[in-house]
Amino acid sequence: MSDASSPARPVPADVLVIVGGSMAAVKAPSVLRRLRERGVTVRVIATRAALAFITELSLSTAADGPVGTDAQWFEARPDALHLTHAKVDAAVVVGASAELLAGAAGGHAGDLALATLLSVQAPLLWVPAMNEAMWRSPAVQANVARLRGWGHAFLGPEVGAFGTHGEGSGVGRMAEPEDIAARVLDLLRPSPRDLEGRTVVVSAGPTREYLDPVRFISNPSSGKMGFAVAEEARDRGAHVTLVTGPVTLADPPGVTTLRIESALDLRDAVVAAARGADIVVMTAAVADYRAAEQAGEKQAKVAGDVTIHLTPNPDILAQLGAEKGARVLVGFAMETHAGVERAAAKAARKNADFILLNYPTREGTAFGGDDNQVTLVRPDGTHEDWPRVSKREVARRLLDEAVRVRRERVPG
């Protein structure tokens, strides 16, 4: 992603995009265009099933180059096409179907895509797309676990609508092209394995404070920042517990995910998980107040104004700070003015090692976005302004700082 004040810098790299046999294949040209906008050279392979959903012409136009197909693979040629395509800096499978996952996990090489996947030595990202029943099946999950065990990365699937045959919504929708391109760029700079054997706890998303069984106080936090931190910590070798409020994101593979609703639930889950943690990162947008008395039945609409009695929620970050010990504690703050001064005071008051300050009114950094622009603020008031980057890059920088702090606190 780019700094808000300057154009994105090109990334000189070769990336292979394999398009799987899913309806989501129609989004592949958007992925190709977004990668090319960042200066990436793309190569494309389309499976036979993929070409039932999208044309070879559409893919070649978006890639500005030829598309590898099984028909080409079986032609007389001076090179081994699967080996030629495998010589890249990273590879991504867009619209990865259950069939492709099974073939790769089983070491099959019956078509160009599978033979190439066997030959790729670079970082490999899978972006699944299928209905929820297929995704949750034991066979698919076993194949995902096997591929992850070989070091393959996964993005999604997400919660959302899919299919055109009344399948409805659920976990299985493919990640959006912008998120796919951002994750591929992250792969081109692999995460260090500096959290091997460490435990990281992350909170994410909003809380819901119910007034009655159907009405609640909340906020539009998407959870994307916390999920990015959890995935980055996982990829750096940590054992990760993610405590998240209500969001539409699927549980990240390889992460212990606990889903809660209220601030009280969040406090109980995070405090319990933090007892054995080395690093705790609080990105959750916790409601400041809850109903003093929650009605047991839906309250009828009445004419005129209504007064609701609210009571403060517990300060979870302060409680964690009071019981911090040797662990590293990171908080988030959102301010519209005097941000650095307030964030520094918050870090000092709550015994946090540093705070990441968000700017909700800046373009491109509001709730739900894929980018963020933050300032790292320490209790002594020293701070670092970071450019607008992807939330995964913010997570990378956050954990870089957390690792540095921990090494100073616990040498060796």
C-alpha angles and dihedrals in degrees: 000000000000142000108257092238101045138043119266114272114239119251111219102215143118115237128186116215115197113194115211132208100269134114085246087071087091088073093057095092089057090054091050093050093049092051092048090050087063093053095259118147108225132204121192136209119183121196120224089253092051091057088059088066103034135022126249088232092059092052096044091049092051092045095042088225145066124299120233113231138170089254090061092045092061095046121103104265138163092236139045100254095205091053092047093052092045093064097091140117094241140355132210130191108213116201092008108198128207087253094056092046091051093047094050094044089050094048094243122166103183097128139027095266096051094042090051092048089055089053101045112110095179129087110294128208125196119203105188126205123182141109119293096251091056094044093051095045114118091237094056093043090050090052091048091050091050093050091046088051088058090055099262116149126225133205116195145288096215134207113261147094119312140169131024100243101080093278090139119196139314140110110332107071114128118248116258120268094247091054091047093052092047092051092049089053088051089054090057087066104043120214116253117246093234097129098058109148093006127120122228126187120198130184120204146172131021131307125231119221108195120218091185132346093290108025126070145164114242144133136237098259109149096199091231094125094053093043089052090053091048093050093046091050090049091051090051090058102263129141100240132201114190117195109193138178122219108315135146094236119112120240109275111245113250093023127104102234123196117189119208137165114201133051089245090055090048092051094051094047097044097044091050093048093044094062091083098031131116095196130023120192117190109199096145117121096228118195110245093216141031133191112284087218121018113214114236093215134042108274116234120239113259133194117259132010125339125211117213119195110220129189127199120265118230118275099244096182091052091050091050090048092052090053096035103122111167096335123111114245122200126185137184128224133189119206136163096200140012085019102157094047093048094044092050091050090048092051092050095044094049098038094241118158091224142342128222108219117214126203107211095182096055117103114262096013103081125120113300098021127132094228132059136192115201143164119225107224126189126202091255091058097254111136146176124215111219122202123244105280139150116293089244089058090049088052090051093052092044092055091044088060093043091052090049092051092048093051090053091048098041108027114206 
